Amino acid sequence: MKFEQQFSQQQKQTQKLAMTQKLQQSIQILQYNTEDLIDFIDNQALENPLLEVEHPSYSSGYAKPRNSSGEEMDYLSQIPDTSISLFEHLLDQIHLNYRDTYLRQLVLYLVEYIDLNGFLQITLEEAAEKTGGTMVQLLDALTLIQQLDPAGVGARNLQECLMLQTERDNAAPHLAYVVLEEKFDELVDRKWEKIAKYFGITLSDVQEIFDYIQSLTPTPGAIYGSIEGLFIIPDLTVKIKDQEVQVLSNRKSIPKVKFQQNYFARMEKSQDPEVIKYLKDKQQDYEWLKKTMQQRGDTIYRVGEAIVARQRPFFLNKDRPVKPLTLKDISEELGIHESTVSRAVNGKYLETDFGVFELKSFFSKKIGAETNDRSSNDAKHLLQELVNQEDKSKPLSDQKLTELMKEKGVNISRRTVAKYRDALTIPGSTKRKRYDD
């Protein structure tokens, strides 16, 4: 049998999406929040002499967030008036309060091992071995550190941190320090009957001590950490008038990019081909950036408008119900990919007269076919409401919460109730029990 191999040429037309660098950057720009976008634009301006950036002013134009009572909240007054680190703050106090002695050298050595939360990350035994100091000298040095601000700094564990704060507080409940020192584990494990019997006090007294300790900070040094992220620039604003919900784009919060036409015209007079090519490339970069920013703003606006339309009751009703909504619902309505919706809502915020909300918080899955179109957010809201209203001397068990939620039209399992409770950081029934008089 004769084998024949034949070759032929065929033309086949296919369509492929090439992930060019510009396309990748366009996708990334949509994912940027406002702060990241501003940084990106500033970097582009550094690389492109034809690009001029005009930054907006954030001093006015935004409604102040309000609390549940409708009062304006001034978050700026709550930001610590400091830009120094915890380490710098401690050094300033050491140089101001302690004389230049060997003991101060040990203090300075130990301070280098205090983490951002204020905890000492080296044992005194290790420090003694490395410095040559005695245990007594290092203990004295640590004591000096623990007398500095903030209260609780220099602690070696949570128990010591809380004790240091309690020791300095004249308003601390009677026996709070001693209970922390001698019965810390029993207090945490809520073995309060043992504590009450040991100290000869009532369960109500133990409850008062526990409530006080919860008001203390477990991370005393955190206030000197970065304050980035405290200021949110909303991408959209919702205005409500006569039951009409209007969505506005906050594009004024984005820097304006302008083309340096005069500089371009002067440089264009050059006869150098390389200069001409460079100018053309930078002009294209400018046009691409302007177009991409416009597309980003349009996409966020369209997605935000569709979300608000679907969640209209949230903006009109005081109980703020969130209807079941998925990325797929919005993507099908707008004719765009789910991943585009995801990028458009992640890290993007919507401003209202009653607060600022991340767009992705409006997405919630339906929790079952027998729950009257209730969302998981509705279930969590109801769960929180039931816990808030319970008798704290007899907290509701997960099983009882499940039954009560079923009576109110939310049919979910006890396991789901436990999962939602954990998500809301609600302790179990035994840890919610209170012993108030």
N, C-alpha and C positions, 0 to 999 in steps of 0.2 A: 504494500500500500504506500502510495507516494504522499509524502507530507509536504504541504504547501503553506508557506507563511505569507500572508498578504498584509500590506500596510496601506492605510488610507488617511487622508487629511479631512478633518471635519471642523467646522466653525461652530462654537457653542457660546451663547451669550448668557452670562450669569450676573447677578447683582450681589455685591458684597459691600458691607459697611466697613470702610477702613478707619481704624481707630488712630487717627493722626494725633499729634501732640496737641494741636489746637482743640480738637474735639474732646480729648481727655481733660483739658483745662476748662472747657465749657461745662462739662459735667461736674468737675470739681467746684467751679464757681457757684453752681446752683446749690451745692451741698454746704457751702460756706454760710455761717451765720454772719450777721452784720459786722461784728468785730473782725472776724477773719477776712471778710471781703475788703474792709478798709485797709487792713495790713497788706493784702494782695495788691490793691490799687497803688498804695504807697511804694511798694517794691517795683511795680511796673514803671512808676514815674522816675525812680532812680535809674532804671535801665533805658528809659526812652526820653531823650532831651526835648522831644516834640510834644510830650505829654505834660499838661499842667493840671494839678489837682486842687480843687477848691473845696475845703472841708466845711461842713455845716456847723452851726452852733447848736448845742444841746441845752442851752440855758433856758429855753422857753419852747412852747408849742406842744408840750405833752401834759396831759392831765396827771395829777399826782395819784398814785394808787390809794385806795380807800380800804379801811378795815370793815369788819362786819357791821359796825355801828354807823357806817357812812362817813366817818371822820377821815380827813386827809392824813396820810401817814408820811412823815418826812424821814425817808430812809437815810438821807445824808447825815442826819444828826446821830444815827446809830453806827456810823462807820468810825472806827477808832482813829483819833486824830494823831496818827503816827505813820510814818513810812519806813521806820527802822525795823530791823529784824529782832527777834527775841535775843539772839546772841549779842547784838550791839546794845540792846537795852540793859542786859545784865552787866556787860563790860562798863557801861557808863556808871552804873550804881557801885560797882566794885571799886573803880578808881576814885569815886567821890567819897565813899564811906570807909574804906579800909586802907590802913597805912601800908607802905611798901615793905613787907616783911616776908619771911619764908612761907608763913601761913597764907599770905595773899597769893604767892606763887602757886601754892597747891590749889587754892580757889580757882585761879585762872586756868589751871590744868584741867580741873574737873568740869568747868563750864564748857570746855570744848567737846565734852561727851554728853551734853544735854541736847536732846532732839527737839524738833520743831514743836512738839506738844508739851515740852517742859520736863520730860523725864530723863533721869540719869541713865546712860547706857553703858556704864562700866562699873564693875564691882569695886568696893574699896580695897579688896585684896589685890586685884589686878593693878589698881592705881598705886598701891604701896610698893608693889614689885617694880613698876616702871619708874616711879619717882624717887624711891628710896626713903620716902616718908614713913612714919610709923602709923599704925592703925588709929591711934588716938589723935594724931595730927590731922589725918585725912577725915576722921569723923568730925573734928572741929571745923575743918574747911567746908565740909558738906553742911554743917549746921549754919554757917555763915551764909551759904548760898540759899538755904531754905528760909532765911529771914528776908530775902529780897522780894521784890514784886516781879510778877504777879504771885499771889498766894498760891502755894502748892508746887511752885517750881523747885526742881531738884529732887522730887520724890523718886523713889525706886520702884514703886508699884502703885496701883490705884488706891489701896487702903491708906498708904502713907500720904498720898496726894490729898485725899479727903480729910485726913486728920490734920494736916498742915493748914488747910483752909478753915476748918472748924476751930482750931486753936486760936486763930487770929480774929474770929468773929465773936464779938461780945453779945450778939443777939442769938447765938446758937442755943438750942434747947439744952436744958440741964441733962447731963449724962451723955450727950451726943458724942463727945470725944471719947469717953470711956467705952461706950458701946462699940464704936468703931475700932478701938484698940483691942478690946477683949472678946468681942462677939461679932466680928465682921462677917464671918462665914454664915453664922446663924441668921444674921440680919438679911443677907443676900438670899439665903434659902428660905426665908420667911418662917423660920422656926421661932416665931415671936413669943409663943407661950414660954419657952425656955428662957428667953431674954427677960421677960416680965418677971418670972419666978426668981431668976438669979439676982436681979437688981431690986426686987421688991416694988415694982411699978406696975401700972395697968397697961393693958394692950393699947389703950388710947394714947398713952405716953410713948409707947414704941412706934405707933403710927405717926405721931408728931415728929419724932426723930427721923423716921424714914422719909417723910415728906420733905423735911429740911435737907437731908442728904441729897435727895433728888434735885434740889435747887442748886447744888454745887456743880462745878465744871470738872469733868474727867480729863480735860485737856487744857490746862491753864495757859500754855504757851501759844495756843492756836490763834488768839486775838492778834498776835504779832505776825501772823502769816500773811500770805498774799491776799489783797482785797479785790483781786481781779474777779470779774463775773458778778459783782454786786450791782453793777449798772447795766441794765438790759435796754437795748434800743429796739422797740417793737417794729416789726415789718409792716403790720397792718393795724388799722384802728376801726373799731365798730362804733357807730353812732346810732342811738335809738331815739326816735321821735314819733309820737302818735302811733306806737306799735309797729312802726316801720323800721327795719334793721338795714342799715347801710354800711357797706364795707369801703374803707378808704385806704389807699396805698400810702405808706410813709416813705416815699422815695426821697423826700427832702432830707432823710437821715443818712442817705448815701452820698459820699463825695461826688461832685461833678467833675467829669474829665473834659478838658478843653484841649483843642489842637493849637499849638504855637505856630500860627500861620505866618507871622512876620519873620520868625526865626527860620522857618522852612523856606520862605521866599528868598531870604538873604543867602542861605546856604545853597539854594538851587542854582544860583548864578555861577557857582563853581563849575569848572570844566572837567573836574576830576571824576571819572566814571565810578570810582569806588565810593566817593561821597554821594553821588546821585543815587547809586544803588542802596546805600545805607539809609538815605532819606526816604526812599520809596518803601523799604522794608519797615521802617519805623512808622510811616504813615499807615501802612496796612495793619500793623500791630495796634495802633490807636483805633482804627475803624473796627477791627475785630473786638477789642475790649468794649467799645461803646455799644456795639451790637449785642454782645454777649450779656452785658449788664442789663440792657433793655429786655432781652429774652428772659433773664432771671427774674426781673421784676414782674413781667407779664405772667410768667408761670406761677410765681408765688401768689399773685393777686387772684388769678383764675382758680387756683386750688383753694385759697382762703375763702373766696366768694362761694364756691361750691360747698365747702364745709359749713359755713355759716347758714347757708340756705337749708342744709340738711339738719342742722342743730338749732334751728330758730327758737324752739322752746327754752333752750339754755339761756338765751339772751333776754327773754321776755318774762320767764317765770322765776320767782324768787328762790325756789328750791333747786334751781340750776340742773334740771335733768339732762343727761347725755344719752341720746338714742344710739342703738347699735349702728356702727359705721365701720367699714373696712377700707383699706387702700384700694381694693379692687372696685368698690362702689364708685369712688371718685375717678379712678383711672378710666373706667368704662364710660362715665358721664362726659369726661373731657376728651376722650380719645387719645390718651397718652399712656405710657407704660407705668406699671405699679412702682418701679424703681424711681421713676421721675417724681411721682407723688411723694414717695418716701424721702427723697432728697429735698423736696420743696417744703416739707413740714418739720424736718428734724432741725432743731436749734433755731426755728423761726417763731416769733411771738406775735400775739394779737393783744392789742390794748383795748380795754373797756373802762367805763366809769367805775366798775366794781372790781377791777383787778387786771393783771396781765397774765395771759395763759399761753403755753406752748401749743402750737397747732396740732402736734401729734397727740395731745391729751384729749382731743375730741374724737379719737378713734377708739371704739370699744366693741368687742364681739357680743353677739347675742348669746345668752347663757342657756337657752333651751327652748323647745317648742311649746312648753306649757307655762311660760312666764310672761305672757301678754306683751311680747316684744320688748322685754326688759333687757338692759345691757349689763355687763359685768360692773360697770361704774355705778349703775343704779343699785345693784346688789351690795356693793361696798358701802355706798351711802346709807342704805337701809341698815346694814350691819352696824355701822358706826353710830347710827341714831339709836338703835336698840341698846347698845352698850352704854351710851351716854345716859339713857333713861333708866337703866337697871338699878335695882337696890344694891348699893355697893357692899352692904353687909351680907348679901346673898347673891353674888354675881351669877349671871346666866351661864350655864355650861354650853359647849358647842352644840350638843344635841338639842337643848332647849332653844338656842338661837335658830337652829335649822327649822324647828317646828314653827316658831313665830314668823320666820321669813316665808315659810310655805303658806301660812294663813294670810299673809299680805301679798300673795301672788308671785313670790320668788321661790321656785321649786328647785333647790340645789341640795347636794349631798352634804353630810356633816364634814366630810373630808374637804370639800370645796370651801365650806365656812371656815375651817381651820386655815386653809391656804390664804383666803382673803383677810382673815384676822392677822396673820403673819405679815401680809403685804401692808396692812394699815398700822403695823407695829403695836397691835393691841395684845397685851399679855393674856395668858390663859386665865380661867376663872379663879383659880387659887391665888394667883398673883394680883388679881384685881380686887380681892377682898380687902375691905377697910374696917378698922376698929374704932371709928369715931364714936364719941359719947352720943 
